[in-house]
């Protein structure tokens, strides 16, 4: 008997009220993603990409349908239970970094472990290793305003992966970076995927999307194409 997919969506819909009208951001979405996949979610603005990512990351709830993560129906969990799953099983990387301005790079990286109640000694060891791995050891005490865009995104990736989640969601991770810095960030994300982390990237960038082994093409809240790269 094969193991369940890491992610399974069954007839997922998301509807918003906008004045007197309903907006169908996602419509009847069926989707399975296996552990270790590298997936790009693409499509025009308003196609449902970010809504899909927010639902996968338990930042939003489907209006109907089910989301299974590691075989568990997470749509039935309480908000506190969802927050616990999110903190330990899902990492997020955003276009605008979402770092805490008053915290240093080291403190930003440590934040998920603080919230999870991990002991200070283990936190310090993990942060020190992450700073070294991401070339940030000399920037540990710098606040985000004192870091370059690339350094801020490296801090964000370190923070997203410090809990060693099996799933990493990246929303336009190179959107605020120049091409060279963006390429560096993509290589970091792909290195994590090569080590077994499932990587799902929302992007408008066709060259970034082309690097993924699977491309989900969204339009009007529906999955129009599901393309896999040749081995």
VOPAGU-2260 file (C-alpha; in pm, 1 decimal, decimal comma):
REM VOPAGU-2260
SITE   aa  ch    i         X         Y         Z
SITE  UNK   A    0       0,0       0,0       0,0
SITE  UNK   A    1     154,0     331,5    -106,8
SITE  UNK   A    2     191,8     621,7     133,3
SITE  UNK   A    3     -55,9     909,0      95,4
SITE  UNK   A    4      50,8    1220,3     -94,8
SITE  UNK   A    5     200,1    1496,1     117,1
SITE  UNK   A    6     -86,1    1724,3       2,7
SITE  UNK   A    7    -428,2    1625,8    -127,2
SITE  UNK   A    8    -699,3    1874,8    -221,7
SITE  UNK   A    9   -1048,1    1739,3    -290,6
SITE  UNK   A   10   -1304,9    1968,1    -454,8
SITE  UNK   A   11   -1159,9    2275,0    -280,2
SITE  UNK   A   12   -1344,0    2600,5    -338,8
SITE  UNK   A   13   -1286,1    2948,5    -198,3
SITE  UNK   A   14   -1551,6    3214,4    -237,1
SITE  UNK   A   15   -1526,3    3577,2    -123,3
SITE  UNK   A   16   -1799,7    3837,1     -89,3
SITE  UNK   A   17   -1719,7    4158,0    -272,8
SITE  UNK   A   18   -2004,4    4403,3    -222,1
SITE  UNK   A   19   -2316,2    4235,1    -359,1
SITE  UNK   A   20   -2126,7    3982,2    -569,1
SITE  UNK   A   21   -1941,7    3657,3    -504,6
SITE  UNK   A   22   -1585,9    3604,9    -625,5
SITE  UNK   A   23   -1493,4    3241,2    -690,8
SITE  UNK   A   24   -1119,6    3252,6    -618,3
SITE  UNK   A   25   -1089,1    2872,1    -637,6
SITE  UNK   A   26   -1336,2    2639,1    -806,0
SITE  UNK   A   27   -1356,2    2263,1    -753,5
SITE  UNK   A   28    -981,7    2210,6    -723,8
SITE  UNK   A   29    -855,1    1851,3    -709,2
SITE  UNK   A   30    -480,1    1820,3    -663,5
SITE  UNK   A   31    -219,4    1585,4    -519,6
SITE  UNK   A   32     143,7    1674,6    -447,5
SITE  UNK   A   33     396,2    1410,4    -345,9
SITE  UNK   A   34     668,5    1457,0     -87,2
SITE  UNK   A   35     985,3    1602,2    -239,8
SITE  UNK   A   36     821,6    1762,3    -545,2
SITE  UNK   A   37     929,8    2098,9    -688,2
SITE  UNK   A   38     615,3    2274,3    -811,0
SITE  UNK   A   39     562,3    2618,1    -966,0
SITE  UNK   A   40     212,9    2769,6    -947,2
SITE  UNK   A   41     166,6    3012,7   -1235,3
SITE  UNK   A   42    -103,7    3221,2   -1401,0
SITE  UNK   A   43    -221,3    3580,5   -1442,0
SITE  UNK   A   44    -316,1    3809,4   -1153,3
SITE  UNK   A   45    -648,7    3702,0   -1005,9
SITE  UNK   A   46    -607,7    3341,1   -1122,8
SITE  UNK   A   47    -613,4    3198,6    -768,8
SITE  UNK   A   48    -241,3    3137,8    -716,0
SITE  UNK   A   49    -205,9    3322,6    -385,7
SITE  UNK   A   50    -541,5    3192,6    -259,6
SITE  UNK   A   51    -419,7    2838,9    -324,7
SITE  UNK   A   52     -91,9    2907,6    -143,9
SITE  UNK   A   53    -275,3    3057,2     156,1
SITE  UNK   A   54    -496,8    2749,0     181,2
SITE  UNK   A   55    -200,1    2512,2     150,6
SITE  UNK   A   56     -27,6    2709,6     427,2
SITE  UNK   A   57    -335,8    2702,9     655,4
SITE  UNK   A   58    -350,8    3082,2     642,6
SITE  UNK   A   59    -701,5    3059,1     492,7
SITE  UNK   A   60    -986,1    2806,9     498,5
SITE  UNK   A   61   -1162,8    2659,1     195,3
SITE  UNK   A   62   -1529,6    2753,2     159,4
SITE  UNK   A   63   -1586,1    2386,4      80,3
SITE  UNK   A   64   -1380,7    2076,1       8,6
SITE  UNK   A   65   -1099,3    1909,3     198,6
SITE  UNK   A   66    -725,8    1960,3     240,6
SITE  UNK   A   67    -521,3    1666,1     361,6
SITE  UNK   A   68    -164,9    1724,4     480,3
SITE  UNK   A   69      38,5    1408,5     540,7
SITE  UNK   A   70    -287,9    1212,7     528,9
SITE  UNK   A   71    -461,3    1427,5     792,1
SITE  UNK   A   72    -768,4    1637,9     712,7
SITE  UNK   A   73    -646,0    1974,2     840,9
SITE  UNK   A   74    -966,9    2157,0     741,9
SITE  UNK   A   75   -1137,4    1999,7    1046,2
SITE  UNK   A   76    -879,8    2129,5    1296,3
SITE  UNK   A   77    -936,0    2419,4    1534,2
SITE  UNK   A   78    -743,0    2744,6    1470,2
SITE  UNK   A   79    -498,3    2655,5    1750,5
SITE  UNK   A   80    -443,9    2307,3    1608,4
SITE  UNK   A   81    -388,7    2454,1    1261,8
SITE  UNK   A   82    -137,0    2701,8    1406,0
SITE  UNK   A   83      54,2    2412,5    1564,8
SITE  UNK   A   84      66,9    2225,1    1233,0
SITE  UNK   A   85     172,8    2544,1    1052,3
SITE  UNK   A   86     456,8    2615,5    1294,3
SITE  UNK   A   87     613,5    2268,7    1269,1
SITE  UNK   A   88     523,8    2134,5     924,3
SITE  UNK   A   89     514,3    2437,4     691,4
SITE  UNK   A   90     770,7    2707,9     612,4
SITE  UNK   A   91     688,9    3034,9     434,3
SITE  UNK   A   92     903,7    3264,7     219,5
SITE  UNK   A   93     740,2    3589,6     103,6
SITE  UNK   A   94     826,3    3850,4    -159,5
SITE  UNK   A   95     845,7    4124,9     103,9
SITE  UNK   A   96    1042,9    3911,7     354,1
SITE  UNK   A   97     805,5    3976,4     651,1
SITE  UNK   A   98    1093,1    4006,5     897,4
SITE  UNK   A   99    1033,9    4172,5    1236,0
SITE  UNK   A  100    1207,0    4513,9    1203,2
SITE  UNK   A  101    1315,1    4547,5    1567,2
SITE  UNK   A  102    1472,4    4199,9    1583,5
SITE  UNK   A  103    1822,7    4111,4    1468,2
SITE  UNK   A  104    1884,5    3852,4    1196,7
SITE  UNK   A  105    1958,1    3589,0    1462,2
SITE  UNK   A  106    1643,4    3678,2    1657,8
SITE  UNK   A  107    1427,5    3664,7    1344,8
SITE  UNK   A  108    1561,2    3319,0    1261,9
SITE  UNK   A  109    1500,3    3200,2    1619,1
SITE  UNK   A  110    1142,5    3330,4    1634,8
SITE  UNK   A  111     961,5    3010,3    1524,0
SITE  UNK   A  112    1153,1    2810,6    1785,1
SITE  UNK   A  113    1067,1    3064,1    2056,4
SITE  UNK   A  114     698,7    3031,4    1966,6
SITE  UNK   A  115     728,4    2650,2    1965,0
SITE  UNK   A  116     886,3    2647,2    2312,5
SITE  UNK   A  117    1221,0    2498,8    2209,4
SITE  UNK   A  118    1486,4    2525,7    2480,7
SITE  UNK   A  119    1729,1    2823,8    2454,7
SITE  UNK   A  120    2039,4    2604,8    2423,9
SITE  UNK   A  121    1900,9    2417,1    2124,5
SITE  UNK   A  122    1775,1    2744,1    1971,3
SITE  UNK   A  123    2120,6    2898,8    1994,4
SITE  UNK   A  124    2286,2    2595,6    1835,0
SITE  UNK   A  125    2036,9    2581,3    1547,3
SITE  UNK   A  126    2054,9    2956,1    1481,8
SITE  UNK   A  127    2435,5    2951,6    1481,0
SITE  UNK   A  128    2433,8    2670,2    1225,6
SITE  UNK   A  129    2173,2    2846,4    1008,9
SITE  UNK   A  130    2369,6    3172,2    1011,4
SITE  UNK   A  131    2676,7    2980,0     899,8
SITE  UNK   A  132    2487,1    2779,9     633,0
SITE  UNK   A  133    2335,0    3093,8     479,4
SITE  UNK   A  134    2648,8    3306,8     491,2
SITE  UNK   A  135    2505,4    3538,4     755,9
SITE  UNK   A  136    2741,8    3481,6    1048,1
SITE  UNK   A  137    2879,9    3835,6    1015,3
SITE  UNK   A  138    2525,2    3978,3    1007,0
SITE  UNK   A  139    2380,0    3799,2    1311,6
SITE  UNK   A  140    2326,9    4119,8    1512,9
SITE  UNK   A  141    2207,5    4335,3    1222,4
SITE  UNK   A  142    1844,4    4439,5    1196,7
SITE  UNK   A  143    1659,7    4400,1     863,9
SITE  UNK   A  144    1707,1    4769,5     778,2
SITE  UNK   A  145    2084,0    4710,7     789,9
SITE  UNK   A  146    2073,8    4416,9     547,5
SITE  UNK   A  147    2060,5    4400,3     167,6
SITE  UNK   A  148    1757,9    4251,0      -7,1
SITE  UNK   A  149    1940,9    3925,4     -67,4
SITE  UNK   A  150    2052,5    3904,8     295,5
SITE  UNK   A  151    1698,4    3970,6     414,9
SITE  UNK   A  152    1563,9    3691,6     195,5
SITE  UNK   A  153    1833,4    3455,3     324,0
SITE  UNK   A  154    1727,2    3539,9     679,7
SITE  UNK   A  155    1366,4    3472,6     576,1
SITE  UNK   A  156    1459,3    3133,4     426,3
SITE  UNK   A  157    1660,7    3042,5     736,5
SITE  UNK   A  158    1362,3    3135,2     954,0
SITE  UNK   A  159    1125,1    2937,1     730,2
SITE  UNK   A  160    1334,5    2621,7     754,6
SITE  UNK   A  161    1465,8    2640,7    1112,4
SITE  UNK   A  162    1188,6    2402,5    1230,0
SITE  UNK   A  163    1288,2    2161,5     949,8
SITE  UNK   A  164     939,5    2149,0     793,0
SITE  UNK   A  165     869,3    1902,4     510,8
SITE  UNK   A  166     684,1    2170,7     311,2
SITE  UNK   A  167     816,4    2510,5     199,1
SITE  UNK   A  168     582,7    2763,6      34,6
SITE  UNK   A  169     739,8    3056,8    -149,0
SITE  UNK   A  170     527,9    3348,4    -274,9
SITE  UNK   A  171     715,4    3544,3    -545,7
SITE  UNK   A  172    1043,9    3486,5    -354,1
SITE  UNK   A  173    1253,0    3680,4    -608,9
SITE  UNK   A  174     999,6    3957,1    -674,7
SITE  UNK   A  175    1187,6    4229,9    -484,3
SITE  UNK   A  176    1536,9    4122,3    -587,9
SITE  UNK   A  177    1763,2    4195,6    -883,0
SITE  UNK   A  178    1830,1    3907,2   -1121,3
SITE  UNK   A  179    2166,2    3800,2    -975,8
SITE  UNK   A  180    2040,3    3807,3    -616,6
SITE  UNK   A  181    1718,2    3634,6    -721,7
SITE  UNK   A  182    1917,9    3355,1    -886,1
SITE  UNK   A  183    2113,5    3309,2    -562,7
SITE  UNK   A  184    1789,6    3280,0    -363,1
SITE  UNK   A  185    1647,0    3029,0    -612,6
SITE  UNK   A  186    1959,9    2815,5    -578,9
SITE  UNK   A  187    1915,3    2814,2    -199,2
SITE  UNK   A  188    1553,2    2701,9    -234,2
SITE  UNK   A  189    1646,7    2435,0    -488,9
SITE  UNK   A  190    1920,8    2304,6    -258,9
SITE  UNK   A  191    1657,8    2256,4      13,5
SITE  UNK   A  192    1437,7    2071,6    -236,6
SITE  UNK   A  193    1733,1    1851,1    -332,3
SITE  UNK   A  194    1755,1    1751,3      35,5
SITE  UNK   A  195    1392,3    1635,5      30,0
SITE  UNK   A  196    1190,4    1945,7     120,8
SITE  UNK   A  197     874,3    1980,2     -88,7
SITE  UNK   A  198     897,3    2319,9    -260,6
SITE  UNK   A  199     592,8    2505,3    -397,2
SITE  UNK   A  200     665,3    2842,8    -558,5
SITE  UNK   A  201     407,3    3096,9    -675,0
SITE  UNK   A  202     562,2    3310,7    -947,3
SITE  UNK   A  203     489,9    3538,8   -1243,2
SITE  UNK   A  204     847,7    3480,5   -1361,9
SITE  UNK   A  205     845,0    3238,8   -1656,1
SITE  UNK   A  206    1217,5    3162,7   -1619,4
SITE  UNK   A  207    1170,9    3069,5   -1253,3
SITE  UNK   A  208     863,6    2862,3   -1334,6
SITE  UNK   A  209    1056,8    2677,4   -1605,4
SITE  UNK   A  210    1305,8    2553,8   -1345,4
SITE  UNK   A  211    1038,9    2359,0   -1153,9
SITE  UNK   A  212     980,5    1992,8   -1234,3
SITE  UNK   A  213     604,2    2048,8   -1229,9
SITE  UNK   A  214     399,6    2353,3   -1332,9
SITE  UNK   A  215      41,3    2419,1   -1230,7
SITE  UNK   A  216    -118,8    2675,1   -1462,1
SITE  UNK   A  217    -408,0    2857,9   -1292,0
SITE  UNK   A  218    -678,5    3066,2   -1458,4
SITE  UNK   A  219   -1006,7    3200,2   -1315,5
SITE  UNK   A  220    -970,4    2992,8    -999,2
SITE  UNK   A  221    -926,8    2667,7   -1188,1
SITE  UNK   A  222    -632,2    2442,6   -1265,6
SITE  UNK   A  223    -606,9    2467,3   -1644,3
SITE  UNK   A  224    -286,7    2268,5   -1700,1
SITE  UNK   A  225     -68,5    2038,5   -1492,3
SITE  UNK   A  226     265,5    2001,6   -1671,6
SITE  UNK   A  227     558,7    1784,8   -1571,1
SITE  UNK   A  228     909,3    1834,8   -1701,8
SITE  UNK   A  229    1072,9    1543,9   -1878,9
SITE  UNK   A  230    1308,1    1350,3   -1647,2
